[in-house]
Amino acid sequence: MIRTVAVTFTAVLAFAMPVAAQAQSANAGAALAEALAPERDLLFADEFDDGVLDRDKWIVIGTDFWVNNEQQAYIDDPSTIAFQTGVEGAEGGVLVLRPVFKPGADPKPERDAPFVSGRIESRGKFDFMHGRAEARIKMPDNVGVWPAFWLLGNDAWPGTGEIDIMEYVGEKDWIGVALHGPGYSGETPIVNKFFFPEGVDVTGWHTYAVEWTDEQIDFLIDGHVHYRVTRPMVENYGDWRFDNEKYLILNFAMGGAYPFKTNRIEEPYNGIPAETVEAVNRGEVEMLVDWVRVYAPAE
């Protein structure tokens, strides 16, 4: 079941400000992080300013990985994992994850994915238990895309828990968040949609964050809590599996289960309309990530 919650009055004022005022507050995410820094230890940061992927912090997922009937094969290639500077509203360089329409390139004939794309993880490089993880992200306006920012545990899914900080399936006025674990995986009841106020959507820069303790998990956008999950809420369905270390994931999936269940589009590809394929071919479809930061728990 999808549950929605009301946005606080303060959040509405912040989101509904005129375009000029939004431009003046483009650095709000960074200001929030800087405000946290004096009180909390910074455990991990990647500002994506070096123009190359920091392999001491990230691994790249390859073609063997496949879930959810997604319509892409992940590859380690500059066409799908790139970097840019001079992006409007960004604070230095940005990571670019983008799909490429490349039928016939998939080495897995049983999948035969028409797209290739990028997915990076901090697995084996960095993980943490409790604290705050956040990323400043700008997303495209295309139906059937499935970019995400999330956390996974270091053992078999769903036994060590999953925290979906941001999932987007191409309806630009909302993003989804969720928790998964034993008894509440797949079609999890611990899920929420956040709808942006009128005039604001995912195509602008936003800071998506999770504040994670041993008793509750808060999901935030631009510093405002829009959904809270408590331990008792989870324990209605199964064991709380959020007292273990988890690693970071940024990926750009295409089509598959979640987009299809949202839009019921079957052609030309599962969850993906022809207009999105054309936009990919024009090079218009990409997820931009300004930075990722992780802080220790508040004392």
Backbone bond lengths (Angstrom), bond angles and torsions (degrees), N, CA, C in turn:
res aa  C-N    CA-C-N  psi(-1)  N-CA   C-N-CA  omega(-1)  CA-C   N-CA-C  phi
1 M - - - 1.465 - - 1.522 109.59 -
2 I 1.305 116.90 133.88 1.456 122.05 177.15 1.522 108.62 -87.95
3 R 1.315 115.93 127.95 1.453 121.43 177.93 1.522 109.06 -113.82
4 T 1.301 116.73 138.92 1.459 120.94 176.19 1.516 109.02 -118.24
5 V 1.320 115.59 152.47 1.459 120.44 179.58 1.514 109.00 -128.78
6 A 1.311 115.22 154.95 1.458 119.87 178.16 1.511 110.30 -75.56
7 V 1.317 117.00 143.75 1.452 122.37 175.36 1.521 108.43 -81.70
8 T 1.322 117.49 142.86 1.454 119.79 178.51 1.515 110.71 -64.48
9 F 1.352 116.41 155.06 1.459 121.02 179.71 1.520 110.83 -58.71
10 T 1.331 116.72 -39.93 1.461 119.89 178.60 1.515 111.07 -61.23
11 A 1.344 115.86 -41.82 1.459 119.46 -179.68 1.510 111.22 -64.87
12 V 1.343 116.78 -40.61 1.465 119.73 179.24 1.518 110.43 -60.26
13 L 1.328 117.01 -43.97 1.456 119.81 178.83 1.510 111.17 -59.74
14 A 1.325 116.41 -41.27 1.464 120.11 -178.75 1.511 111.30 -67.17
15 F 1.353 116.64 -43.33 1.452 119.46 -176.56 1.523 112.55 -74.73
16 A 1.330 117.82 -30.59 1.451 120.75 -171.36 1.518 113.38 -91.70
17 M 1.311 118.21 9.46 1.451 120.49 -179.36 1.527 111.35 -63.58
18 P 1.320 119.76 153.47 1.455 121.70 179.28 1.518 111.64 -58.73
19 V 1.328 115.05 161.97 1.460 120.43 -176.80 1.522 111.82 -57.58
20 A 1.342 117.07 -42.71 1.463 119.57 -179.15 1.515 110.70 -61.83
21 A 1.338 115.83 -41.16 1.458 119.05 179.44 1.509 110.62 -67.06
22 Q 1.345 117.16 -35.74 1.460 119.98 176.98 1.523 110.30 -62.35
23 A 1.313 117.10 -39.99 1.463 120.27 179.52 1.519 110.68 -62.68
24 Q 1.342 116.04 -38.83 1.458 119.71 179.82 1.523 111.30 -66.39
25 S 1.348 116.71 -26.68 1.461 119.92 -178.16 1.518 112.31 -104.81
26 A 1.333 117.34 26.17 1.468 120.95 -179.48 1.511 112.29 -62.29
27 N 1.322 116.66 -23.67 1.460 120.16 -179.28 1.521 112.55 -95.15
28 A 1.331 116.91 17.71 1.464 119.55 -176.94 1.519 111.90 -60.52
29 G 1.336 116.65 -38.32 1.460 119.66 179.78 1.509 111.77 -62.80
30 A 1.326 116.40 -43.12 1.464 120.13 179.21 1.518 110.81 -66.98
31 A 1.344 116.92 -39.29 1.461 119.70 179.09 1.524 110.57 -62.62
32 L 1.336 115.93 -38.64 1.450 119.51 177.98 1.526 110.66 -63.09
33 A 1.332 116.41 -45.28 1.458 120.00 179.46 1.516 111.44 -62.58
34 E 1.336 116.32 -41.23 1.462 119.76 179.34 1.522 111.15 -65.56
35 A 1.334 116.39 -33.82 1.463 119.51 177.84 1.519 111.35 -66.75
36 L 1.333 116.69 -32.56 1.454 120.65 178.88 1.519 112.15 -74.89
37 A 1.325 116.40 -32.52 1.468 121.50 -169.97 1.523 114.66 -55.97
38 P 1.354 120.32 -41.91 1.468 118.14 -178.03 1.523 113.28 -63.54
39 E 1.327 117.17 -23.23 1.451 121.21 -174.85 1.519 113.01 -101.70
40 R 1.312 117.85 -15.76 1.453 120.88 -173.22 1.522 110.24 -136.75
41 D 1.314 115.87 145.29 1.459 120.84 178.68 1.517 110.04 -74.52
42 L 1.330 115.41 133.80 1.453 121.24 173.54 1.520 107.87 -83.00
43 L 1.332 117.10 114.79 1.455 122.11 -175.99 1.522 112.89 -89.24
44 F 1.332 115.79 -30.82 1.467 120.60 -173.92 1.518 107.63 -155.43
45 A 1.318 116.62 140.30 1.467 120.74 173.52 1.512 109.59 -154.03
46 D 1.305 115.36 138.92 1.456 121.41 167.92 1.514 107.07 -136.50
47 E 1.330 115.47 116.66 1.462 121.91 -178.30 1.529 111.77 -92.43
48 F 1.336 117.27 -6.99 1.465 123.33 178.07 1.531 112.16 56.48
49 D 1.326 115.89 40.80 1.462 121.03 -178.01 1.524 113.56 -98.68
50 D 1.340 117.90 -6.84 1.464 120.45 -172.39 1.523 113.87 -90.59
51 G 1.328 117.43 -9.40 1.453 120.00 177.86 1.511 114.90 81.66
52 V 1.326 117.56 -0.20 1.460 122.40 176.17 1.521 108.23 -140.34
53 L 1.321 116.60 157.55 1.454 120.44 178.38 1.519 109.70 -74.27
54 D 1.316 116.52 131.13 1.463 122.30 178.10 1.529 108.52 -79.08
55 R 1.330 116.34 101.42 1.467 121.06 -176.16 1.525 112.34 -74.26
56 D 1.316 117.61 -6.88 1.459 120.21 171.26 1.519 111.39 -80.01
57 K 1.337 116.26 -13.23 1.458 120.82 -179.22 1.522 113.21 -113.05
58 W 1.325 116.78 -26.17 1.458 120.63 -171.27 1.524 111.81 -132.61
59 I 1.326 115.68 148.76 1.451 122.26 163.75 1.521 107.77 -111.01
60 V 1.324 116.33 162.03 1.458 121.65 178.67 1.526 108.44 -115.10
61 I 1.311 115.87 130.74 1.461 121.59 179.37 1.526 109.52 -81.28
62 G 1.345 115.30 142.14 1.456 120.97 -176.44 1.520 113.38 -111.51
63 T 1.308 115.46 -163.13 1.468 121.94 -168.35 1.518 114.29 -71.52
64 D 1.328 118.38 -16.35 1.469 119.24 -178.64 1.523 112.43 -69.10
65 F 1.319 117.23 -23.03 1.461 120.83 -175.06 1.526 110.54 -80.87
66 W 1.352 115.42 134.69 1.471 119.42 177.70 1.523 109.95 -160.83
67 V 1.332 117.40 126.58 1.461 122.91 177.20 1.527 109.09 -145.63
68 N 1.319 115.98 162.79 1.473 123.76 166.56 1.527 114.72 60.34
69 N 1.323 117.26 22.74 1.469 121.21 -177.63 1.523 112.32 55.96
70 E 1.316 117.08 28.87 1.459 120.79 178.24 1.524 109.98 -62.59
71 Q 1.332 115.48 150.72 1.456 122.02 -170.94 1.527 112.78 -101.08
72 Q 1.337 116.33 26.39 1.463 119.81 178.81 1.524 109.66 -133.99
73 A 1.333 114.26 154.04 1.463 122.53 165.92 1.518 106.81 -108.01
74 Y 1.318 117.29 133.34 1.461 120.36 178.58 1.527 109.73 -82.08
75 I 1.324 114.69 137.54 1.460 120.23 178.21 1.526 109.63 -136.50
76 D 1.303 115.34 156.63 1.464 122.78 177.71 1.519 107.56 -99.14
77 D 1.338 115.17 91.34 1.458 119.31 -171.31 1.530 109.17 -155.17
78 P 1.336 117.99 143.99 1.478 120.24 178.72 1.526 114.19 -61.33
79 S 1.321 117.36 -17.31 1.464 118.88 177.56 1.520 112.04 -71.12
80 T 1.337 116.97 -23.87 1.462 120.77 -176.99 1.530 113.06 -115.43
81 I 1.329 117.44 -20.80 1.465 122.48 177.79 1.522 106.59 -129.83
82 A 1.316 116.35 105.24 1.463 120.75 -171.67 1.529 109.75 -136.20
83 F 1.329 115.10 -178.92 1.465 121.29 -179.12 1.515 108.63 -141.26
84 Q 1.343 114.78 147.03 1.457 120.38 178.78 1.518 109.71 -136.55
85 T 1.315 115.69 154.17 1.458 121.82 170.47 1.524 108.30 -122.44
86 G 1.308 116.01 163.93 1.458 120.38 178.06 1.507 114.23 73.73
87 V 1.334 117.76 18.83 1.471 120.81 178.60 1.523 109.07 -76.33
88 E 1.315 116.81 130.53 1.461 121.16 -177.71 1.522 111.14 -58.36
89 G 1.322 115.85 129.68 1.454 121.56 177.81 1.509 114.98 85.55
90 A 1.333 117.80 -7.63 1.462 121.21 -178.95 1.519 110.65 -88.20
91 E 1.327 115.32 156.55 1.454 122.43 -179.15 1.524 109.40 -103.87
92 G 1.309 117.76 68.94 1.465 121.89 -175.32 1.510 110.11 102.91
93 G 1.337 115.90 -145.01 1.456 120.28 -178.99 1.517 112.11 -76.63
94 V 1.333 115.30 162.68 1.462 120.96 177.42 1.523 109.97 -133.32
95 L 1.323 114.41 148.27 1.458 122.49 168.69 1.517 108.52 -81.37
96 V 1.323 116.66 137.44 1.462 122.25 178.00 1.528 108.27 -120.01
97 L 1.315 116.35 118.65 1.458 121.79 170.22 1.522 107.32 -108.25
98 R 1.324 116.04 126.00 1.463 117.87 -175.60 1.532 110.73 -143.24
99 P 1.329 116.34 145.34 1.459 120.94 172.60 1.530 110.46 -83.99
100 V 1.309 115.33 151.56 1.466 122.55 175.21 1.528 107.46 -128.85
101 F 1.323 116.16 131.13 1.467 120.75 178.04 1.523 108.20 -79.56
102 K 1.320 115.66 112.69 1.460 120.08 -172.77 1.528 110.43 -146.60
103 P 1.318 118.11 65.79 1.467 120.28 178.84 1.529 111.00 -57.17
104 G 1.315 114.80 139.20 1.462 120.09 179.31 1.510 114.60 91.34
105 A 1.335 117.14 -9.80 1.466 120.19 -178.51 1.519 112.66 -83.88
106 D 1.327 117.40 -20.34 1.461 120.94 -176.81 1.527 110.37 -68.64
107 P 1.345 118.23 122.97 1.465 120.16 179.54 1.522 113.42 -76.81
108 K 1.323 118.49 -5.82 1.458 122.24 -179.50 1.529 109.68 -100.96
109 P 1.329 118.22 100.08 1.472 119.83 -175.86 1.517 113.33 -63.45
110 E 1.353 117.81 -28.52 1.461 119.51 179.40 1.521 112.06 -68.87
111 R 1.327 116.95 -19.73 1.462 121.73 178.45 1.523 110.00 -101.20
112 D 1.311 117.64 -49.32 1.463 123.84 178.68 1.524 111.45 49.10
113 A 1.334 116.26 50.46 1.461 121.39 -177.95 1.529 110.57 -66.86
114 P 1.334 117.25 136.15 1.466 119.65 -179.63 1.531 113.68 -80.53
115 F 1.342 117.06 -12.77 1.461 121.10 -178.78 1.533 110.03 -118.79
116 V 1.327 115.16 153.84 1.464 121.96 162.83 1.521 106.67 -115.99
117 S 1.343 116.14 153.57 1.460 119.31 -176.93 1.524 109.17 -157.81
118 G 1.364 115.75 -173.08 1.456 121.10 -173.74 1.509 113.58 -121.39
119 R 1.337 115.27 142.68 1.465 122.23 175.70 1.525 107.97 -146.20
120 I 1.339 116.35 125.39 1.452 121.17 176.50 1.524 109.50 -120.79
121 E 1.346 115.46 148.41 1.451 122.16 -178.96 1.527 109.27 -139.02
122 S 1.327 115.53 153.82 1.468 119.20 173.92 1.523 111.20 -94.79
123 R 1.317 118.21 12.27 1.466 122.81 -178.47 1.531 111.08 -56.64
124 G 1.310 115.50 127.95 1.451 120.98 -178.98 1.516 114.05 80.69
125 K 1.320 117.35 -7.10 1.469 122.78 -179.76 1.537 111.35 -112.95
126 F 1.340 114.81 -43.44 1.472 119.88 -179.51 1.512 109.10 -153.65
127 D 1.326 116.52 132.15 1.455 121.47 166.75 1.520 108.97 -144.12
128 F 1.317 116.18 169.64 1.455 120.19 -175.71 1.520 109.16 -156.19
129 M 1.315 116.23 160.93 1.459 122.51 175.66 1.519 108.87 -128.10
130 H 1.321 115.88 117.37 1.468 125.03 -179.37 1.537 110.46 70.38
131 G 1.307 115.09 149.93 1.455 121.30 -177.14 1.511 110.66 128.87
132 R 1.305 115.11 -155.17 1.466 121.30 -176.69 1.523 109.27 -127.92
133 A 1.321 116.74 126.50 1.461 122.84 173.32 1.519 107.92 -117.36
134 E 1.325 116.59 134.49 1.457 119.47 -178.82 1.517 110.53 -149.11
135 A 1.317 114.66 153.23 1.461 121.57 177.37 1.519 108.91 -144.99
136 R 1.316 115.88 144.28 1.466 122.24 177.68 1.527 107.37 -100.16
137 I 1.334 115.77 118.37 1.463 121.15 -165.99 1.527 110.38 -135.70
138 K 1.324 114.62 146.14 1.469 122.83 174.51 1.525 106.97 -128.87
139 M 1.332 116.56 131.22 1.464 119.82 -172.62 1.529 112.35 -120.90
140 P 1.335 116.38 164.24 1.468 120.39 -175.79 1.524 111.97 -88.50
141 D 1.312 115.41 165.49 1.460 123.02 177.73 1.521 108.35 -103.14
142 N 1.348 115.11 80.12 1.459 119.64 -177.85 1.521 109.97 -145.51
143 V 1.301 117.36 126.79 1.456 122.91 -179.95 1.528 109.84 -67.22
144 G 1.327 116.39 137.55 1.464 120.87 173.57 1.504 116.12 90.01
145 V 1.337 117.53 -2.75 1.458 119.13 172.98 1.537 108.19 -77.24
146 W 1.357 116.20 162.44 1.463 119.21 -178.77 1.535 111.02 -146.83
147 P 1.334 118.60 59.47 1.461 120.20 174.55 1.524 110.63 -74.89
148 A 1.342 116.02 154.36 1.458 119.44 -176.36 1.521 111.24 -155.84
149 F 1.337 114.24 157.14 1.462 124.70 173.17 1.520 105.61 -131.20
150 W 1.365 117.60 120.55 1.452 118.91 -170.24 1.513 112.29 -158.38
151 L 1.352 115.79 174.16 1.459 123.50 -177.87 1.520 109.55 -126.91
152 L 1.330 115.96 141.70 1.464 122.02 175.54 1.519 110.18 -130.72
153 G 1.353 115.96 150.70 1.449 121.64 172.45 1.521 111.28 -79.22
154 N 1.322 115.98 173.21 1.465 121.31 -170.20 1.525 114.72 -96.57
155 D 1.318 117.18 20.20 1.460 119.73 178.04 1.519 108.53 -137.77
156 A 1.320 116.65 -167.97 1.453 121.18 -172.96 1.521 111.90 -60.82
157 W 1.317 114.94 135.87 1.465 121.76 176.90 1.527 109.45 -76.48
158 P 1.335 118.84 140.57 1.461 128.70 2.42 1.535 113.15 -99.14
159 G 1.335 116.18 16.80 1.450 120.32 -169.97 1.511 115.51 -59.65
160 T 1.341 117.47 -29.92 1.460 119.02 -179.65 1.528 112.82 -105.75
161 G 1.337 116.50 12.96 1.453 120.44 169.22 1.509 114.95 83.78
162 E 1.328 114.74 151.12 1.468 123.59 177.69 1.522 108.30 -137.88
163 I 1.327 115.84 135.03 1.462 121.99 176.92 1.523 107.79 -120.11
164 D 1.320 117.00 111.49 1.463 122.26 179.31 1.526 108.65 -93.98
165 I 1.316 116.02 102.45 1.456 121.65 -175.64 1.526 111.01 -75.80
166 M 1.316 116.28 -34.08 1.461 121.27 179.26 1.523 109.20 -158.32
167 E 1.322 116.47 124.39 1.461 122.68 170.13 1.526 107.71 -128.83
168 Y 1.331 114.75 141.32 1.465 119.69 -176.16 1.525 107.88 -137.00
169 V 1.342 116.52 128.88 1.464 119.89 -177.44 1.518 112.99 -119.50
170 G 1.336 117.15 22.41 1.449 119.86 168.05 1.516 116.29 99.04
171 E 1.331 118.68 3.89 1.462 121.11 168.75 1.521 105.97 -100.56
172 K 1.318 116.79 103.90 1.454 120.85 -160.57 1.526 115.26 -70.63
173 D 1.343 117.77 -6.61 1.465 118.75 -179.69 1.525 113.14 -89.94
174 W 1.351 118.53 -0.03 1.467 119.02 178.87 1.521 111.59 -150.09
175 I 1.342 113.84 157.13 1.464 122.54 169.56 1.526 107.62 -128.53
176 G 1.325 116.10 160.47 1.449 121.20 179.83 1.511 111.96 -113.87
177 V 1.337 115.89 153.56 1.458 123.47 172.37 1.526 106.98 -133.21
178 A 1.351 116.60 157.90 1.459 119.28 -178.57 1.517 110.45 -165.72
179 L 1.339 114.82 160.51 1.455 122.85 167.23 1.522 108.32 -119.96
180 H 1.328 116.17 144.38 1.455 121.70 174.65 1.519 109.43 -129.96
181 G 1.320 115.10 143.35 1.455 121.85 177.22 1.521 108.29 -169.38
182 P 1.326 118.39 -176.36 1.471 121.04 -178.60 1.524 111.21 -65.39
183 G 1.326 116.22 119.80 1.456 121.31 -176.92 1.510 113.56 95.23
184 Y 1.313 117.54 -10.36 1.466 121.38 178.29 1.528 109.73 -145.71
185 S 1.326 115.38 50.42 1.462 121.62 178.66 1.525 109.67 -112.56
186 G 1.329 115.55 169.50 1.459 119.08 -178.47 1.517 109.94 64.72
187 E 1.335 116.61 -111.96 1.464 121.01 177.28 1.524 108.57 -77.71
188 T 1.318 116.01 66.20 1.455 121.17 -174.33 1.520 112.32 -67.11
189 P 1.340 117.40 142.73 1.473 118.71 172.13 1.528 112.41 -80.01
190 I 1.333 117.22 -11.21 1.466 120.46 -179.00 1.525 107.67 -93.97
191 V 1.324 115.66 80.06 1.456 122.08 -172.57 1.523 108.94 -148.60
192 N 1.324 116.13 152.50 1.459 119.44 179.46 1.525 110.30 -152.70
193 K 1.314 115.82 149.08 1.460 122.51 169.81 1.522 108.61 -107.30
194 F 1.328 116.05 134.22 1.455 120.60 170.54 1.519 108.11 -106.49
195 F 1.324 116.56 122.50 1.460 122.09 177.29 1.527 109.46 -99.37
196 F 1.322 115.68 125.22 1.452 120.79 177.46 1.531 110.24 -69.11
197 P 1.322 117.32 150.10 1.469 119.94 173.48 1.529 110.83 -63.77
198 E 1.301 115.95 160.92 1.460 121.51 -179.74 1.525 110.42 -56.08
199 G 1.309 115.73 134.33 1.458 121.60 178.30 1.513 114.30 90.74
200 V 1.332 117.65 -2.60 1.461 122.40 179.05 1.519 108.04 -128.02
201 D 1.327 117.48 141.47 1.460 119.17 179.17 1.531 110.30 -156.20
202 V 1.315 116.72 -173.81 1.469 122.15 -173.49 1.516 113.31 -70.30
203 T 1.324 118.10 -13.25 1.462 119.70 -178.07 1.520 112.69 -77.70
204 G 1.330 117.46 -7.08 1.462 121.45 170.86 1.515 110.60 -92.13
205 W 1.317 116.10 166.84 1.462 120.46 176.06 1.527 109.67 -72.72
206 H 1.348 115.50 130.79 1.458 121.46 176.00 1.528 109.23 -140.96
207 T 1.339 115.42 149.20 1.456 121.14 174.73 1.525 108.48 -99.20
208 Y 1.321 115.26 115.98 1.457 122.59 179.18 1.524 107.65 -101.95
209 A 1.340 116.45 129.91 1.461 119.83 -171.94 1.512 111.28 -143.48
210 V 1.337 114.21 159.35 1.451 122.12 169.73 1.517 108.35 -129.98
211 E 1.312 116.72 135.80 1.464 123.80 173.21 1.525 106.22 -110.95
212 W 1.338 117.07 116.28 1.461 122.44 -163.58 1.524 109.82 -124.91
213 T 1.334 116.42 120.94 1.460 121.89 176.74 1.527 108.34 -125.47
214 D 1.342 115.73 -176.23 1.462 119.74 178.41 1.518 112.77 -79.94
215 E 1.334 117.68 -2.38 1.461 120.73 -178.17 1.521 113.91 -123.26
216 Q 1.351 118.04 -19.81 1.454 119.23 -179.93 1.525 110.40 -160.83
217 I 1.329 114.40 162.06 1.458 122.40 178.64 1.523 107.50 -131.29
218 D 1.323 116.08 118.93 1.462 122.39 177.52 1.523 109.86 -102.91
219 F 1.321 116.45 135.16 1.457 122.79 174.50 1.520 108.26 -104.83
220 L 1.343 116.14 133.14 1.461 121.02 -174.56 1.522 111.31 -129.06
221 I 1.325 114.95 149.54 1.463 122.35 167.67 1.518 107.34 -127.89
222 D 1.317 116.20 124.01 1.465 122.59 179.97 1.526 112.19 51.06
223 G 1.333 115.36 40.27 1.452 120.95 174.61 1.510 115.73 86.67
224 H 1.321 118.25 -1.98 1.459 121.95 -177.06 1.525 109.99 -109.08
225 V 1.320 117.52 125.94 1.458 121.86 177.55 1.532 109.04 -69.74
226 H 1.342 116.43 124.45 1.461 119.04 178.66 1.521 112.17 -114.84
227 Y 1.331 118.03 -9.17 1.462 120.72 177.41 1.519 108.32 -159.14
228 R 1.325 116.18 139.31 1.466 121.50 178.42 1.528 109.23 -129.00
229 V 1.329 115.27 134.56 1.459 121.80 174.55 1.519 107.84 -119.34
230 T 1.330 117.26 126.69 1.454 121.32 178.76 1.523 110.56 -103.74
231 R 1.324 115.90 161.91 1.463 120.14 177.95 1.539 111.64 -55.55
232 P 1.352 119.30 -45.85 1.467 118.18 177.97 1.527 113.80 -59.56
233 M 1.328 118.01 -35.54 1.460 120.23 177.08 1.512 110.87 -59.77
234 V 1.331 116.30 -45.79 1.461 120.91 179.56 1.521 110.85 -65.14
235 E 1.338 116.71 -41.96 1.457 120.79 -174.01 1.523 113.10 -72.08
236 N 1.328 117.84 -4.76 1.461 120.64 167.39 1.524 111.43 -66.92
237 Y 1.330 116.78 -21.92 1.462 121.65 -173.08 1.521 113.53 -117.89
238 G 1.335 118.02 -27.22 1.458 120.30 -177.26 1.515 110.35 178.51
239 D 1.321 115.65 -172.76 1.459 120.68 -178.49 1.523 111.39 -70.90
240 W 1.322 114.94 143.80 1.468 122.72 172.94 1.524 107.90 -72.03
241 R 1.325 117.46 116.87 1.459 121.78 -176.84 1.539 110.64 -117.54
242 F 1.332 114.33 48.60 1.461 119.51 -175.01 1.524 111.71 -129.64
243 D 1.340 115.30 29.85 1.460 121.58 171.46 1.525 108.96 -117.88
244 N 1.314 115.43 42.89 1.463 122.30 177.42 1.523 109.07 -140.88
245 E 1.308 116.00 165.82 1.466 120.19 -176.04 1.524 111.11 -75.75
246 K 1.326 113.78 142.56 1.458 120.43 179.54 1.525 109.57 -133.39
247 Y 1.333 115.36 154.17 1.455 121.24 -179.84 1.524 110.70 -112.49
248 L 1.326 115.66 164.03 1.460 123.83 -175.16 1.528 111.23 -88.11
249 I 1.326 115.77 146.22 1.465 121.62 174.77 1.525 109.18 -137.86
250 L 1.327 116.18 134.39 1.458 124.21 167.92 1.523 106.52 -126.09
251 N 1.320 117.48 126.30 1.464 118.86 -179.15 1.520 111.13 -148.89
252 F 1.327 114.64 159.67 1.457 121.33 175.41 1.521 107.81 -125.64
253 A 1.339 114.94 95.59 1.459 120.75 175.07 1.528 109.77 -88.14
254 M 1.324 114.77 163.70 1.458 121.26 178.40 1.526 109.20 -129.54
255 G 1.345 115.20 126.20 1.453 119.67 176.64 1.517 112.41 60.19
256 G 1.318 115.72 -157.53 1.449 120.47 -179.35 1.521 112.18 92.37
257 A 1.337 115.26 -164.22 1.460 122.18 -165.02 1.523 114.20 -56.86
258 Y 1.325 117.82 -53.43 1.471 119.90 -173.36 1.534 111.81 -67.95
259 P 1.335 119.54 -50.66 1.462 117.95 175.77 1.530 112.89 -57.77
260 F 1.354 116.82 -42.44 1.463 119.02 -178.11 1.522 111.75 -63.49
261 K 1.339 116.89 -40.08 1.464 119.22 179.24 1.521 111.80 -68.93
262 T 1.321 116.26 -18.92 1.457 120.93 178.14 1.521 111.74 -87.07
263 N 1.354 116.86 -40.90 1.468 118.51 -172.43 1.532 114.75 -114.85
264 R 1.340 117.47 -13.50 1.471 122.70 179.81 1.526 113.41 57.00
265 I 1.304 117.49 26.63 1.464 121.38 177.65 1.533 109.42 -82.80
266 E 1.315 116.81 128.78 1.463 122.28 -178.34 1.520 113.48 -108.11
267 E 1.320 116.96 -25.65 1.457 121.24 -174.90 1.527 110.53 -128.08
268 P 1.330 117.87 142.51 1.462 125.85 3.94 1.522 114.50 -79.68
269 Y 1.343 116.58 -13.17 1.459 119.72 179.15 1.519 109.78 -141.02
270 N 1.318 116.15 156.49 1.451 122.43 -176.27 1.522 111.42 -55.15
271 G 1.342 115.71 109.98 1.458 121.83 178.47 1.513 115.63 83.34
272 I 1.340 118.41 0.19 1.465 121.41 -172.42 1.536 110.14 -125.17
273 P 1.340 118.07 121.30 1.463 119.94 177.07 1.523 111.95 -82.69
274 A 1.330 115.92 165.57 1.467 121.34 -179.90 1.523 111.45 -61.01
275 E 1.348 117.37 -33.46 1.460 120.23 -178.68 1.529 111.24 -61.91
276 T 1.324 116.96 -35.78 1.463 119.73 178.98 1.519 110.98 -72.47
277 V 1.318 117.42 -37.96 1.469 120.27 175.76 1.528 109.78 -59.65
278 E 1.320 116.77 -43.45 1.468 120.76 179.40 1.524 110.74 -64.25
279 A 1.329 117.09 -39.50 1.470 120.37 178.82 1.524 111.02 -65.96
280 V 1.329 117.05 -38.43 1.470 120.56 175.18 1.524 109.92 -61.14
281 N 1.295 116.71 -44.21 1.469 120.69 179.62 1.526 112.35 -63.16
282 R 1.317 116.92 -28.38 1.461 120.49 177.74 1.530 112.12 -84.14
283 G 1.334 116.97 -2.87 1.458 121.06 179.61 1.507 114.13 76.04
284 E 1.335 117.49 25.03 1.460 121.85 -175.39 1.527 113.87 -95.26
285 V 1.322 117.22 -8.49 1.460 120.61 -170.79 1.529 109.52 -104.99
286 E 1.333 116.63 113.72 1.458 119.97 -179.88 1.520 110.19 -160.49
287 M 1.314 114.76 152.87 1.466 123.82 174.77 1.519 106.83 -107.08
288 L 1.335 116.96 122.95 1.457 121.83 -179.91 1.530 109.05 -104.23
289 V 1.319 116.00 132.87 1.460 121.48 179.97 1.519 107.98 -123.15
290 D 1.321 116.49 114.39 1.457 122.12 -177.39 1.524 111.00 -74.14
291 W 1.341 115.94 -44.42 1.455 120.84 178.83 1.518 110.37 -164.54
292 V 1.333 115.55 162.29 1.469 123.68 171.69 1.520 107.42 -130.38
293 R 1.352 117.34 134.10 1.460 121.40 -179.93 1.527 109.65 -140.05
294 V 1.314 115.80 144.16 1.458 122.51 176.61 1.510 109.14 -128.65
295 Y 1.332 116.61 129.61 1.459 123.15 179.47 1.529 110.73 -114.09
296 A 1.322 115.84 149.76 1.453 122.17 174.45 1.528 109.61 -65.49
297 P 1.331 117.40 161.71 1.468 119.45 178.23 1.521 111.62 -58.81
298 A 1.327 115.20 149.98 1.462 120.39 174.86 1.521 109.51 -67.56
299 E 1.309 116.89 141.47 1.462 120.47 -179.71 1.524 110.61 -83.76
